[in-house]
Amino acid sequence: MEKYPKLFVKVSIFYLLFGVVFGLLMAVNVFSGVNYTFVHVHFNLVGFMSMMIFGIAYHVLPRFNAKPLKWPGLVPVHFYGANIGLIGMLFSYLIGGFWSSDWKTILFHTFSTVTAVSIILFIANIYTVLTPACAAPQGIAVPPPPLQEKEEKPKETITSDMKVSSVFEKWPHLLQIFIDSGFKALSNPAARATFAKMITIKQACKIHSVDLESFVQKLNDTLNGKGVKPVKSSGLKPSSFQPPAPPAPKVTAAIKRGDMCSKDVLVGDLLGVYPETKGIFEKHYGAGCFSCPGQATETIGQTAMMHSVSPDLILKEINDEIDKALAGAKT
């Protein structure tokens, strides 16, 4: 988990503690009055609930949508603005900033504005993750294409450069073809929402040792109704496909000892060849990275994007570590 999403979650727990203690003191009449109710409510609503949502949203939504934040530099601004604004607002409220008409009121309004602006930064940043890269403006009529002479509708074709998700999103019945051909992970909705959106058919076939040409042909034959019938999820076995795919050739590792790393190298391959680089992944992704099955299917560039880390930065650190390892071996 990245630094600021984790900080949001941590401070939310402290705000929950403050809110509970404050509520208990109000219950035994140590504190009483509307003033303290305002503080108690905001400790729980803005402090606990909102901060927890901010942290989880920053961590989860870019991964589930396979799209990084557009403005990652605004996350620390949001964090400090939300916390300074909340604490300052509650303090100025307690000293009379809400109902007086002097410097206390100015202080209360200033911190309230800081809190509001910081939340607006979150809305703008996280909304970019939830929207398509190129969305057509709503309310604008798109002119129809010019009339042409009626032509025979061309057959649809699937190519190896298409994203895996774009295929079964457009033709849902082809999802079972993927699963029965060896892409078992796609039976998991989380994999379809993340991994499938980042990788092409060509890359997926390489990772899973599936013959690319035969698999693409199978997809196109099924799509256009030639020979191979789509298998429904009701229980037909892969043997229902005709003709069966030929044995897939064994795919070798993308990197060997002595090579420099690139963004397209699988994390698992890199760790197998250069175990010295393990500390870099632990530094940026955390120790949980090494129990993740994604090592076998995700490249350096993909994991960097999913963890909101610059691919160029982590690649430079990896290659610097490789240089040290190779230099040490020579001496």
C-alpha positions as CSV (number, residue, x, y, z in Angstrom):
1,M,0.0,0.0,0.0
2,E,1.4,3.4,-0.9
3,K,2.4,6.0,1.6
4,Y,-0.5,8.4,1.6
5,P,-3.4,5.9,1.2
6,K,-1.9,4.1,4.2
7,L,-1.7,7.4,6.1
8,F,-5.3,8.2,5.4
9,V,-6.3,4.8,6.9
10,K,-4.1,5.3,9.9
11,V,-5.3,8.8,10.8
12,S,-8.9,7.6,10.3
13,I,-8.4,5.1,13.1
14,F,-7.2,7.8,15.4
15,Y,-10.1,10.0,14.5
16,L,-12.4,7.1,15.4
17,L,-10.7,6.8,18.8
18,F,-11.1,10.6,19.4
19,G,-14.7,10.4,18.4
20,V,-15.5,7.5,20.7
21,V,-13.6,9.1,23.7
22,F,-15.4,12.4,23.0
23,G,-18.7,10.7,22.8
24,L,-18.1,8.9,26.2
25,L,-17.2,12.2,27.8
26,M,-20.4,13.7,26.5
27,A,-22.4,10.7,27.8
28,V,-21.1,11.3,31.4
29,N,-21.7,15.1,31.1
30,V,-18.0,16.0,31.2
31,F,-18.7,17.8,28.0
32,S,-22.2,19.0,27.1
33,G,-23.8,21.3,24.7
34,V,-24.3,21.7,20.9
35,N,-20.7,22.9,20.5
36,Y,-19.3,19.5,21.5
37,T,-21.9,17.6,19.4
38,F,-20.5,19.4,16.3
39,V,-17.0,18.3,17.2
40,H,-18.1,14.7,17.9
41,V,-20.0,14.4,14.6
42,H,-17.1,15.8,12.6
43,F,-14.5,13.6,14.3
44,N,-16.5,10.6,13.1
45,L,-17.9,11.7,9.8
46,V,-15.0,13.7,8.3
47,G,-12.2,12.3,10.4
48,F,-13.0,8.6,10.5
49,M,-15.4,7.7,7.8
50,S,-14.2,10.1,5.0
51,M,-10.4,9.5,5.7
52,M,-11.0,5.8,5.6
53,I,-12.8,6.1,2.3
54,F,-10.1,8.4,0.8
55,G,-7.3,5.9,1.7
56,I,-9.2,2.8,0.4
57,A,-10.3,4.6,-2.8
58,Y,-6.8,5.8,-3.6
59,H,-5.5,2.2,-3.2
60,V,-8.2,0.1,-4.7
61,L,-9.9,2.1,-7.5
62,P,-6.8,2.6,-9.7
63,R,-6.1,-1.1,-9.5
64,F,-9.6,-2.3,-10.2
65,N,-10.0,0.0,-13.2
66,A,-6.4,-0.5,-14.4
67,K,-5.9,3.2,-14.7
68,P,-3.5,5.4,-12.6
69,L,-4.4,8.7,-11.0
70,K,-4.1,11.6,-13.4
71,W,-2.6,13.9,-10.7
72,P,-0.8,11.7,-8.1
73,G,0.9,14.8,-6.8
74,L,-2.4,16.1,-5.4
75,V,-2.7,13.1,-3.0
76,P,-0.3,14.6,-0.4
77,V,-1.9,18.0,-0.8
78,H,-5.3,16.4,-0.2
79,F,-4.0,14.6,2.9
80,Y,-2.4,17.6,4.6
81,G,-5.2,19.9,3.6
82,A,-7.9,17.6,4.9
83,N,-6.2,17.0,8.3
84,I,-5.1,20.6,8.9
85,G,-8.5,21.9,7.8
86,L,-10.4,19.5,10.0
87,I,-8.4,20.1,13.1
88,G,-8.3,23.9,12.6
89,M,-12.0,24.0,11.9
90,L,-12.9,22.1,15.1
91,F,-10.5,24.1,17.2
92,S,-11.8,27.5,15.9
93,Y,-15.4,26.2,16.4
94,L,-14.8,25.4,20.0
95,I,-13.4,28.9,20.8
96,G,-16.5,30.5,19.3
97,G,-15.6,30.9,15.6
98,F,-19.0,29.9,14.4
99,W,-21.1,32.4,16.2
100,S,-18.7,35.3,16.8
101,S,-17.9,38.1,14.3
102,D,-14.2,38.6,14.9
103,W,-10.9,36.9,14.0
104,K,-12.3,33.6,15.3
105,T,-14.9,33.6,12.6
106,I,-12.3,34.3,9.9
107,L,-10.2,31.4,11.3
108,F,-13.2,29.1,11.3
109,H,-14.2,30.0,7.7
110,T,-10.6,29.7,6.5
111,F,-10.1,26.2,7.9
112,S,-13.6,25.1,6.6
113,T,-12.6,26.3,3.1
114,V,-9.3,24.3,3.3
115,T,-11.2,21.2,4.2
116,A,-13.7,21.7,1.4
117,V,-11.1,22.4,-1.2
118,S,-9.1,19.3,-0.2
119,I,-12.2,17.1,-0.7
120,I,-12.8,18.7,-4.1
121,L,-9.2,17.7,-5.0
122,F,-10.1,14.1,-4.1
123,I,-13.2,14.2,-6.2
124,A,-11.4,15.5,-9.3
125,N,-8.5,13.1,-9.0
126,I,-10.5,9.9,-8.3
127,Y,-13.1,10.8,-11.0
128,T,-10.4,10.6,-13.7
129,V,-9.8,6.9,-12.7
130,L,-13.5,6.1,-13.1
131,T,-14.0,7.6,-16.5
132,P,-12.9,6.3,-19.9
133,A,-9.8,7.8,-21.5
134,C,-11.9,9.2,-24.4
135,A,-15.5,9.8,-23.5
136,A,-17.8,11.5,-26.0
137,P,-19.3,14.8,-24.6
138,Q,-22.9,14.3,-23.5
139,G,-25.6,16.4,-25.0
140,I,-23.7,16.9,-28.3
141,A,-25.3,15.1,-31.3
142,V,-22.9,13.1,-33.4
143,P,-23.7,13.6,-37.1
144,P,-24.6,10.3,-38.9
145,P,-22.1,9.0,-41.4
146,P,-22.7,9.8,-45.0
147,L,-25.0,7.5,-46.9
148,Q,-23.1,4.9,-48.9
149,E,-24.2,2.2,-51.2
150,K,-25.2,-1.0,-49.5
151,E,-22.2,-3.3,-49.2
152,E,-21.8,-6.7,-47.8
153,K,-21.0,-6.5,-44.1
154,P,-17.3,-7.4,-43.6
155,K,-16.6,-10.2,-41.2
156,E,-15.3,-9.2,-37.8
157,T,-11.7,-10.1,-37.1
158,I,-9.8,-10.5,-33.8
159,T,-6.1,-9.7,-33.9
160,S,-3.3,-10.6,-31.5
161,D,-2.8,-6.9,-30.6
162,M,-6.3,-6.5,-29.1
163,K,-6.6,-6.2,-25.4
164,V,-8.0,-9.4,-23.8
165,S,-10.8,-7.6,-22.1
166,S,-11.9,-5.8,-25.3
167,V,-12.6,-9.2,-26.9
168,F,-15.0,-10.7,-24.3
169,E,-16.5,-7.4,-23.5
170,K,-17.6,-7.0,-27.1
171,W,-18.3,-10.7,-27.6
172,P,-19.2,-12.2,-24.2
173,H,-19.5,-15.7,-25.5
174,L,-15.8,-15.8,-26.3
175,L,-14.9,-15.6,-22.6
176,Q,-15.4,-19.3,-22.2
177,I,-13.0,-19.9,-25.1
178,F,-10.3,-18.1,-23.1
179,I,-11.0,-20.0,-19.9
180,D,-11.1,-23.4,-21.6
181,S,-7.9,-22.7,-23.5
182,G,-5.8,-22.2,-20.4
183,F,-6.6,-18.7,-19.2
184,K,-8.1,-20.0,-16.0
185,A,-7.5,-16.7,-14.1
186,L,-10.2,-15.0,-16.3
187,S,-12.9,-16.9,-14.4
188,N,-12.1,-14.5,-11.5
189,P,-14.0,-11.1,-12.0
190,A,-11.1,-9.2,-10.4
191,A,-8.7,-10.6,-13.0
192,R,-11.1,-9.5,-15.8
193,A,-11.2,-6.0,-14.3
194,T,-7.5,-5.6,-14.0
195,F,-5.1,-8.0,-15.7
196,A,-7.3,-8.4,-18.8
197,K,-7.5,-4.7,-19.4
198,M,-3.8,-4.2,-19.5
199,I,-2.5,-7.1,-21.6
200,T,-2.9,-8.1,-25.2
201,I,-3.8,-11.5,-26.6
202,K,-0.3,-11.9,-27.8
203,Q,1.2,-11.1,-24.3
204,A,-1.3,-13.4,-22.7
205,C,-0.5,-16.3,-25.0
206,K,3.2,-15.9,-24.3
207,I,2.6,-15.8,-20.5
208,H,0.4,-18.9,-20.5
209,S,2.4,-20.9,-23.2
210,V,-0.5,-21.0,-25.6
211,D,0.1,-21.1,-29.3
212,L,-0.8,-17.6,-30.5
213,E,-1.7,-18.4,-34.1
214,S,-3.9,-21.3,-33.3
215,F,-5.7,-19.5,-30.5
216,V,-6.4,-16.4,-32.5
217,Q,-7.7,-18.6,-35.3
218,K,-9.9,-20.4,-32.9
219,L,-11.4,-17.1,-31.7
220,N,-12.1,-15.9,-35.2
221,D,-13.6,-19.3,-36.2
222,T,-15.9,-19.2,-33.2
223,L,-16.8,-15.5,-33.8
224,N,-17.7,-16.1,-37.5
225,G,-19.3,-19.5,-37.0
226,K,-16.7,-21.6,-38.8
227,G,-16.2,-25.1,-37.5
228,V,-15.7,-24.3,-33.8
229,K,-18.8,-23.8,-31.8
230,P,-18.8,-21.5,-28.7
231,V,-18.8,-23.4,-25.5
232,K,-21.4,-22.3,-23.0
233,S,-20.6,-22.1,-19.3
234,S,-23.2,-24.9,-18.6
235,G,-20.6,-27.6,-18.5
236,L,-19.2,-28.6,-21.9
237,K,-15.5,-29.6,-21.7
238,P,-12.7,-28.2,-23.7
239,S,-12.7,-31.4,-25.8
240,S,-15.9,-30.0,-27.5
241,F,-13.7,-27.7,-29.5
242,Q,-12.9,-28.9,-33.0
243,P,-10.2,-29.1,-34.2
244,P,-8.0,-29.2,-31.0
245,A,-5.2,-26.7,-30.7
246,P,-1.7,-28.1,-31.4
247,P,0.8,-28.3,-28.5
248,A,2.1,-24.9,-27.5
249,P,5.8,-24.4,-27.7
250,K,7.7,-23.7,-24.5
251,V,8.3,-20.1,-23.8
252,T,11.8,-19.2,-22.4
253,A,12.4,-16.5,-19.9
254,A,12.5,-12.9,-21.3
255,I,15.8,-12.1,-19.4
256,K,19.0,-14.0,-18.7
257,R,22.0,-13.3,-16.5
258,G,24.0,-10.5,-18.0
259,D,21.0,-8.8,-19.6
260,M,19.6,-5.4,-18.5
261,C,16.0,-5.3,-17.6
262,S,13.1,-3.7,-19.6
263,K,9.5,-2.7,-18.7
264,D,8.3,-5.8,-20.6
265,V,10.1,-8.4,-18.4
266,L,7.9,-10.4,-16.1
267,V,8.5,-9.8,-12.4
268,G,8.8,-13.5,-11.7
269,D,11.4,-14.0,-14.5
270,L,13.5,-11.0,-13.2
271,L,13.5,-12.3,-9.6
272,G,14.5,-15.8,-10.8
273,V,17.5,-14.4,-12.7
274,Y,18.4,-11.5,-10.4
275,P,17.2,-12.2,-6.9
276,E,19.2,-9.2,-5.8
277,T,16.4,-7.0,-7.1
278,K,13.9,-8.3,-4.5
279,G,14.6,-5.4,-2.2
280,I,13.5,-2.9,-4.8
281,F,10.0,-4.5,-5.1
282,E,9.7,-4.7,-1.4
283,K,10.6,-1.0,-1.1
284,H,8.0,0.2,-3.5
285,Y,5.3,-2.5,-3.3
286,G,5.7,-4.0,0.2
287,A,6.5,-7.5,1.4
288,G,3.1,-8.8,0.3
289,C,4.3,-8.6,-3.3
290,F,6.2,-11.8,-3.0
291,S,3.1,-13.9,-2.1
292,C,1.2,-12.5,-5.1
293,P,0.5,-14.9,-8.0
294,G,0.7,-11.9,-10.4
295,Q,4.5,-12.3,-10.5
296,A,4.1,-14.9,-13.1
297,T,1.8,-12.8,-15.3
298,E,2.6,-9.1,-14.8
299,T,5.5,-7.1,-16.3
300,I,7.6,-4.5,-14.6
301,G,5.6,-1.7,-16.4
302,Q,2.2,-3.2,-15.4
303,T,3.1,-3.6,-11.7
304,A,4.5,0.0,-11.6
305,M,1.3,1.4,-13.0
306,M,-0.9,-0.6,-10.6
307,H,1.1,0.7,-7.6
308,S,1.2,4.3,-8.9
309,V,5.0,4.2,-9.3
310,S,6.9,5.7,-12.2
311,P,8.0,2.8,-14.5
312,D,11.1,4.7,-15.4
313,L,12.0,5.2,-11.8
314,I,11.7,1.5,-10.8
315,L,13.4,0.4,-14.0
316,K,16.4,2.6,-13.3
317,E,16.7,1.2,-9.7
318,I,16.5,-2.3,-11.0
319,N,19.2,-1.8,-13.7
320,D,21.4,0.0,-11.1
321,E,21.1,-3.1,-8.9
322,I,21.9,-5.4,-11.9
323,D,25.0,-3.3,-12.6
324,K,26.2,-3.8,-9.0
325,A,25.5,-7.5,-9.1
326,L,27.4,-8.0,-12.4
327,A,30.3,-5.8,-11.3
328,G,30.5,-7.8,-8.1
329,A,30.6,-11.1,-10.0
330,K,33.5,-9.9,-12.1
331,T,35.6,-8.9,-9.1
